[in-house]
C-alpha cells in the first residue's frame, strides 16, 4: 500500500505545493515486502501488549520514504470492526502542526510576519503589543494554558466563538514576560486561530480546507465534532480507569486541538513535513512540532490527548521515517507505542510491556496517601480516597482512578506513568515520586 504524496518545498517559511491529483503507487522490492511482513507482525504484537493492559485501542503504522512498511490494529469491545488507516480519530494537539502550516501559508501570502505583534491583527488584546506570532508558535507568549484556569469548564460548556476565546484569554494576567520563558500553551494556539481568521478573512477551518489540506492531498482531515464520532467512547475493558468521551461542543479547541484525521492522512502529512525539511544540517524543525534527540537520531513529534482519544506522530528527517499512533482511549501510552514502533522501524529489539497486576490495598494505606502534592508554585496534584479506591487529578482537572500495583505503588493510565509513595520514618507519606524520579512534595 503506497502513501506516496506530493512534495512540498520549504524556502525560509514559504511552503510551495507541487502536487498532482493524488497519491501514486510505488513499486516494492522483494526485500521491502519481506520487511513489511515482519514489521506488521512486530507491530501487531506491540499493539496487543498495550491493549492487554487496557492502554490502547486503535492503529499504529510506520512509513519510510513515503511508503507504508507496516501497520497493526487492535479494537476494544466498543467497536464492531477493527479500525484501519482510514478510520477517523480525534487528533487533539497534533492539530497544532496544521495551525503552524496555516500561519506559514499566510506568511507566504504576505498577510502576516513572524514578528508581527498580536496587536497588528487583533484589536484591543491586552499586552498584544508585546506578544508576537513567533511567541505564540513557540509557546513563549506568557498567556496561561486555558486548562489551568479555574473557569475553563464554564467557558467550554458555553461553546465559545473564536472572539469569545480571545476576550477570555486576553483578560488573563500573563504568567511571564513574553519571550522570557517556554511554557506549553493551548491558549497561544487558540489566539493563532484568531490571527488566521483575521488575516485570511474567513473561518479557521475553511482556511485549512482551502490552503493547508491540499498541500499533502489530505482527504479525511477536518474539524472534529464529538457528537458525530461515536467511536470515541472508551472501550469496555477500561470503564473505570479512563476518561470517557462526553458529548460536547469542542469549540474551545480551535487552533490547539480541533481536528480529526486518519492514519493514512497523517502519514501523508508527515511525509510532506519531511519533504519540506531540505537541509539536514539545520538543527531547528518547523514550528508546531516538538524537537527531540533519540539515540543520536533527530526527530520531531507531537502528541495529542483529549477525553476519549489519543494521537502521536513522530518524524525522522535523516531517514525519512514516519510513525503514527491513533487511539480511541485517552492515554499517554500512544507516545510509548510510538517510541517502540520507531525501534521496530530501525530494526531494534523492542521490549513489550508486561501485564500489570492490580492488587487490593488496605483502606488504612489508601487514606495515608490522600492529600495535595506540589507540582510547581500554584500547581498541585490532588489524591483522594473514593469508594472504589484512590483518585488523582491535576489543577482544575477531573479525578481519575489510580491502579494499585502495591501498597505504595500506583499506575495512572491517563498519563501512562507510575507513582510511588515516599514515607518518612514514622510512616507518613511525605511525597509522591512521579515516574519513579520526579519528587512531588506533600503540601498538606
Secondary structure, 3 states (H helix, E strand, C coil): CECCCCEEEEECCEEEEECCCCCCCCCCCHHHHHHHHHHHHHHHHHHHHHHHCCCCCEEEEEEECCEEEEEEEECCCCCCCCCCCCCCEECHHHHHHHHHHHHHHHHHCCCCCCCCEHHHCCCCCCCHHHCEHHHHHCCCCCCCCHHHCCCHHHHHHCCCCHHHHHHHHHCCCCCCCCCCCCCCCHHHHHHHHHHHHHHHCCCHHHHHHHHHHHHHCCCCCEECCHHHCHHHCCCHHHCCCCCCCCCCCHHHHCCCCCEEECHHHHHHHHHHHHHHCCCCCCCCCCCCCEEEEECCEEEEEEEEEECCEEEEEEEECCCCEEEEEEECCCCCHHHHHHHHHHHHHCCCCCCCCCCCCCCCCCHHHHHHHCEEEEEECCEEEEEEEECCEEEEECCCCCCEECEEEECCEEEECCCCEEEEEEECCCCCEEEEEECCCEEEEECC
